[in-house]
Amino acid sequence: MPMKMEVTSSAFQAGQKIPTKYTCEGADISPPLQWSGVPAGTKGLALICDDPDAPAGTWVHWVRLLRFYSGQSRRTIELIVHLIAQAFFW
């Protein structure tokens, strides 16, 4: 049986609204995310949060990328990707 991958956050539960702190009406920061059930040998993950019902059409709120490099911490990679994403999406 295949493993079940899950993305969770300590900031809110499944089905709840994302707290204002993590929106453009608040601090506009990324919510903390955790991945579980990632298959062995995975080289990277991507999570896209889009809004297909936005008034102007589909809107991409944020993209989170995580690539696994040996010798670098997960936090280092997330910070690098966040800076790149800001340059291209904001």
Backbone torsions as a table, in degrees:
resi	resn	phi	psi	omega
1	MET	NA	132.4	-179.9
2	PRO	-66.8	149.5	176.4
3	MET	-71.1	150.9	177.6
4	LYS	-96.3	115.5	175.4
5	MET	-81.5	140.5	178.1
6	GLU	-136.5	145.1	171.5
7	VAL	-116.4	125.7	179.8
8	THR	-130.0	167.8	176.8
9	SER	-138.8	142.0	175.2
10	SER	-79.5	-7.5	-177.3
11	ALA	-87.4	-22.3	-179.8
12	PHE	-161.9	159.9	-179.5
13	GLN	-96.4	161.0	177.4
14	ALA	-55.7	133.0	178.4
15	GLY	87.1	-9.8	178.3
16	GLN	-88.9	159.6	174.5
17	LYS	-68.3	146.1	174.9
18	ILE	-71.5	129.6	-178.7
19	PRO	-57.4	145.9	-177.8
20	THR	-52.2	-34.8	179.7
21	LYS	-50.3	-32.8	-175.5
22	TYR	-99.3	19.5	179.4
23	THR	-121.7	174.2	178.1
24	CYS	-69.2	-13.8	176.6
25	GLU	-86.3	-7.0	178.9
26	GLY	-120.3	-135.2	-179.1
27	ALA	-77.3	-11.8	178.4
28	ASP	56.1	45.9	177.8
29	ILE	-111.3	160.0	179.7
30	SER	-72.8	138.5	175.8
31	PRO	-71.9	151.5	175.5
32	PRO	-67.2	132.7	-179.7
33	LEU	-126.3	145.6	175.4
34	GLN	-129.5	140.8	176.5
35	TRP	-109.8	141.0	173.1
36	SER	-136.7	158.9	179.5
37	GLY	73.5	21.5	179.2
38	VAL	-71.4	125.8	-178.6
39	PRO	-60.3	144.0	176.7
40	ALA	-57.1	140.6	178.2
41	GLY	88.0	-1.2	178.9
42	THR	-62.2	132.5	-178.9
43	LYS	-92.3	-25.1	-179.5
44	GLY	-174.0	167.0	179.1
45	LEU	-135.3	153.0	174.0
46	ALA	-136.7	137.7	176.5
47	LEU	-130.0	125.2	179.9
48	ILE	-115.7	127.0	176.5
49	CYS	-106.7	104.7	178.9
50	ASP	-120.3	165.6	-176.6
51	ASP	-126.4	96.6	-177.0
52	PRO	-71.1	-12.8	-178.8
53	ASP	-102.5	12.2	-179.6
54	ALA	-62.8	146.7	-177.3
55	PRO	-54.1	-34.5	-178.3
56	ALA	-94.1	11.6	-175.9
57	GLY	103.7	-176.9	-177.0
58	THR	-55.6	130.1	-177.3
59	TRP	-123.9	127.1	176.2
60	VAL	-88.2	113.6	-179.2
61	HIS	-76.9	-46.0	177.4
62	TRP	-162.5	160.3	177.8
63	VAL	-127.9	130.9	175.5
64	ARG	-120.2	124.2	179.9
65	LEU	-117.1	141.7	176.4
66	LEU	-138.4	117.7	177.7
67	ARG	-115.7	135.2	-176.9
68	PHE	-91.5	114.3	176.5
69	TYR	-115.7	136.9	177.1
70	SER	-70.7	140.7	176.6
71	GLY	86.9	-4.8	177.6
72	GLN	-121.2	142.7	-178.8
73	SER	-76.0	155.4	177.6
74	ARG	-57.8	-42.3	-178.0
75	ARG	-63.3	-40.4	178.3
76	THR	-59.0	-46.0	-179.6
77	ILE	-64.5	-42.3	179.5
78	GLU	-62.3	-39.1	179.0
79	LEU	-65.9	-41.9	178.7
80	ILE	-62.6	-46.9	-179.5
81	VAL	-64.6	-38.8	179.0
82	HIS	-61.1	-43.0	178.9
83	LEU	-65.1	-40.7	177.6
84	ILE	-64.5	-44.8	-179.1
85	ALA	-61.8	-40.5	179.0
86	GLN	-61.4	-39.7	-179.3
87	ALA	-64.7	-34.6	-175.2
88	PHE	-96.7	-29.8	-173.3
89	PHE	-106.1	-17.0	-177.1
90	TRP	-118.5	NA	NA
